[in-house]
Amino acid sequence: MIVAGFGFTSRATVDSLLEALNATGHAGPPDRIATASDKAATPVFRAFAARSGAPVAAIDAERIEAIQTETRSRISHGARGTGSVAEAAALAAAGPGAVLLTARSISHDRMATCAIAKGADT
């Protein structure tokens, strides 16, 4: 299973999320998209999910905080207790044994990040 994990600000747009996904360089659509549970309910993420057609995994705060990430954003760590919400969400949604295929990439407007993880079952 391929999961695209996202972190984003309240000012992000659907285009921000799409740019972050494209910036990863990963070819093909993800099997699932993931983000923090409170962010998964936002209108922008719901619109992005509808456009992508991928199921959404809403990851709770405790799981996000528990995951060690490749990259470290001071802002993300201060707000969410993790180095990268995108990386943590992707790894959590991909399941035990998941690995990052791409560390977080940032949209041009710097409002969204995306990381790609591969689950152990694929």
C-alpha positions as CSV (number, residue, x, y, z in Angstrom):
1,M,0.0,0.0,0.0
2,I,1.3,3.5,-0.9
3,V,0.2,6.3,1.4
4,A,0.6,10.0,0.8
5,G,0.8,11.8,4.2
6,F,0.1,15.5,4.5
7,G,0.8,18.4,6.8
8,F,-0.7,21.8,6.1
9,T,-1.5,25.2,7.5
10,S,-5.0,26.6,7.8
11,R,-4.3,28.8,4.8
12,A,-3.5,25.9,2.5
13,T,-5.5,25.3,-0.6
14,V,-6.3,22.2,-2.7
15,D,-3.6,23.4,-5.1
16,S,-1.1,23.6,-2.1
17,L,-1.8,20.0,-1.3
18,L,-1.6,18.9,-5.0
19,E,1.8,20.8,-5.4
20,A,3.2,19.1,-2.3
21,L,2.1,15.7,-3.6
22,N,3.6,16.4,-7.0
23,A,6.8,17.7,-5.4
24,T,7.5,14.3,-4.0
25,G,8.2,13.0,-7.5
26,H,6.3,9.8,-6.8
27,A,4.6,8.5,-10.0
28,G,1.1,7.2,-9.7
29,P,-1.8,7.9,-7.3
30,P,-1.5,6.9,-3.7
31,D,-3.7,4.1,-2.4
32,R,-4.6,6.2,0.6
33,I,-4.0,9.8,1.8
34,A,-3.4,10.6,5.5
35,T,-3.2,13.6,7.8
36,A,-3.8,14.5,11.4
37,S,-7.4,13.7,12.5
38,D,-8.3,17.4,13.1
39,K,-6.9,18.3,9.7
40,A,-8.7,15.5,7.9
41,A,-12.1,17.1,8.7
42,T,-11.2,20.5,7.2
43,P,-13.0,21.6,4.0
44,V,-9.7,21.9,2.0
45,F,-8.6,18.3,2.9
46,R,-12.1,16.9,2.2
47,A,-12.1,18.7,-1.2
48,F,-8.6,17.4,-2.0
49,A,-9.7,13.8,-1.0
50,A,-12.7,14.0,-3.2
51,R,-10.5,15.2,-6.1
52,S,-7.9,12.4,-5.5
53,G,-10.5,9.6,-5.1
54,A,-8.2,8.0,-2.4
55,P,-9.6,6.9,1.0
56,V,-8.6,9.1,3.9
57,A,-6.8,7.9,7.0
58,A,-7.2,10.3,9.9
59,I,-4.3,9.8,12.4
60,D,-4.8,10.7,16.0
61,A,-2.3,13.0,17.8
62,E,-0.8,10.3,20.0
63,R,0.2,8.2,16.9
64,I,1.7,11.2,15.2
65,E,3.8,12.1,18.2
66,A,5.0,8.6,18.6
67,I,6.6,8.3,15.2
68,Q,10.2,9.3,14.6
69,T,10.6,11.2,11.3
70,E,13.5,11.6,8.8
71,T,13.1,15.4,8.7
72,R,12.6,17.9,11.5
73,S,10.5,21.0,11.3
74,R,10.7,23.3,14.4
75,I,7.2,24.5,13.7
76,S,5.8,21.0,13.3
77,H,7.6,19.8,16.4
78,G,6.2,22.7,18.4
79,A,2.7,22.3,17.2
80,R,2.4,18.5,16.8
81,G,5.3,16.9,18.7
82,T,6.8,15.4,15.6
83,G,9.4,16.5,13.1
84,S,7.0,16.1,10.2
85,V,3.3,15.6,10.3
86,A,3.4,14.5,6.6
87,E,6.0,11.8,7.3
88,A,4.4,10.6,10.6
89,A,0.9,10.5,9.0
90,A,2.2,8.5,6.0
91,L,4.0,6.0,8.1
92,A,1.2,5.6,10.6
93,A,-1.4,5.0,7.8
94,A,0.9,2.6,5.9
95,G,1.0,0.3,9.0
96,P,3.7,-1.6,10.9
97,G,6.9,-2.0,9.1
98,A,6.2,0.9,6.7
99,V,9.1,2.8,5.2
100,L,9.3,6.2,3.7
101,L,9.8,6.3,-0.1
102,T,10.1,10.1,0.0
103,A,10.7,12.5,2.9
104,R,8.5,15.5,3.1
105,S,8.3,17.8,0.1
106,I,7.0,21.3,0.4
107,S,4.5,23.1,-1.9
108,H,5.7,26.2,-3.7
109,D,3.5,28.4,-1.4
110,R,5.0,26.7,1.6
111,M,1.5,25.9,3.0
112,A,1.6,22.1,2.6
113,T,4.0,19.2,2.9
114,C,3.7,15.6,1.6
115,A,5.6,12.4,2.2
116,I,5.1,9.0,0.6
117,A,5.3,5.7,2.6
118,K,5.0,2.1,1.5
119,G,3.3,-0.4,3.7
120,A,4.9,-3.7,4.4
121,D,2.2,-5.6,2.6
122,T,3.2,-4.3,-0.9
